[in-house]
Amino acid sequence: MVKTVLTDEDRRNLKILAEEVPKLRLLFEGFLETLEILSDTALMESIRASEKDIQEGKLLGFKELLKELGLDEKEI
Protein backbone atom coordinates (compact mmCIF):
# COMPACT_ATOMS: atom_id res chain seq x y z
CA MET A 1 0.00 0.00 0.00
CA VAL A 2 1.30 3.43 -0.96
CA LYS A 3 1.16 6.18 1.63
CA THR A 4 0.56 9.70 0.33
CA VAL A 5 2.30 12.56 2.06
CA LEU A 6 1.10 16.09 1.39
CA THR A 7 3.26 19.11 1.99
CA ASP A 8 1.87 22.39 3.27
CA GLU A 9 2.14 23.73 -0.27
CA ASP A 10 0.12 20.75 -1.55
CA ARG A 11 -2.58 21.44 1.02
CA ARG A 12 -2.71 25.13 0.06
CA ASN A 13 -2.96 24.24 -3.62
CA LEU A 14 -5.73 21.71 -2.96
CA LYS A 15 -7.64 24.31 -0.96
CA ILE A 16 -7.32 26.83 -3.80
CA LEU A 17 -8.41 24.20 -6.32
CA ALA A 18 -11.43 23.26 -4.21
CA GLU A 19 -12.45 26.94 -4.09
CA GLU A 20 -11.94 27.52 -7.82
CA VAL A 21 -13.65 24.43 -9.28
CA PRO A 22 -17.21 25.67 -8.55
CA LYS A 23 -16.35 29.02 -10.16
CA LEU A 24 -14.98 27.27 -13.22
CA ARG A 25 -18.10 25.12 -13.44
CA LEU A 26 -20.34 28.21 -13.42
CA LEU A 27 -18.15 29.85 -16.05
CA PHE A 28 -18.32 26.76 -18.25
CA GLU A 29 -22.11 26.49 -17.86
CA GLY A 30 -22.45 30.14 -18.86
CA PHE A 31 -20.25 29.50 -21.88
CA LEU A 32 -22.46 26.56 -22.94
CA GLU A 33 -25.62 28.65 -22.53
CA THR A 34 -24.08 31.38 -24.68
CA LEU A 35 -23.26 28.85 -27.38
CA GLU A 36 -26.83 27.52 -27.28
CA ILE A 37 -28.22 31.03 -27.72
CA LEU A 38 -25.82 31.88 -30.53
CA SER A 39 -26.70 28.67 -32.37
CA ASP A 40 -30.48 29.33 -32.16
CA THR A 41 -31.11 31.28 -35.37
CA ALA A 42 -34.70 32.23 -34.51
CA LEU A 43 -33.68 33.57 -31.12
CA MET A 44 -30.74 35.51 -32.59
CA GLU A 45 -33.05 37.01 -35.22
CA SER A 46 -35.42 38.11 -32.47
CA ILE A 47 -32.57 39.64 -30.45
CA ARG A 48 -31.34 41.56 -33.51
CA ALA A 49 -34.85 42.86 -34.18
CA SER A 50 -35.15 43.98 -30.56
CA GLU A 51 -31.79 45.75 -30.75
CA LYS A 52 -32.99 47.55 -33.89
CA ASP A 53 -36.18 48.63 -32.10
CA ILE A 54 -34.08 50.00 -29.24
CA GLN A 55 -31.85 51.95 -31.62
CA GLU A 56 -34.91 53.37 -33.42
CA GLY A 57 -36.58 54.37 -30.14
CA LYS A 58 -39.54 52.04 -30.64
CA LEU A 59 -40.00 51.41 -26.93
CA LEU A 60 -42.71 52.14 -24.43
CA GLY A 61 -42.05 53.23 -20.90
CA PHE A 62 -43.89 51.51 -18.06
CA LYS A 63 -46.47 54.27 -17.70
CA GLU A 64 -47.00 54.40 -21.47
CA LEU A 65 -47.55 50.66 -21.54
CA LEU A 66 -50.12 50.86 -18.75
CA LYS A 67 -51.92 53.64 -20.60
CA GLU A 68 -51.93 51.63 -23.83
CA LEU A 69 -53.34 48.64 -21.96
CA GLY A 70 -55.93 50.81 -20.25
CA LEU A 71 -54.59 50.06 -16.78
CA ASP A 72 -54.03 52.30 -13.79
CA GLU A 73 -50.73 51.98 -11.97
CA LYS A 74 -52.65 51.60 -8.70
CA GLU A 75 -54.41 48.51 -10.07
CA ILE A 76 -51.20 46.60 -10.34
Residue, then its C-alpha position, 0 to 999 in steps of 0.5 A: m500500500v502506498k502512503t501519500v504525504l502532502t506538503d503544506e504547499d500541496r494542502r494550500n494548492l488543494k484548498i485553492l483548487a477546491e475553491e476555484v472548481p465551482k467558479l470554473r463550473l459556473l463559467f463553463e455552464g455560462f459558456l455553454e448557454t451562450l453557445e446555445i443562444l448563438s446557435d439558435t437562429a430564430l432567437m438571434e433574429s429576435i434579439r437583432a430585431s429587438e436591438k434595432d427597435i431599441q436603436e430606433g426608439k420604438l420602446l414604451g415606458f412603463k407608464e406608457l404601456l399601462k396607458e396603452l393597456g388601459l390600466d391604472e398603476k394603482e391597479i397593479 
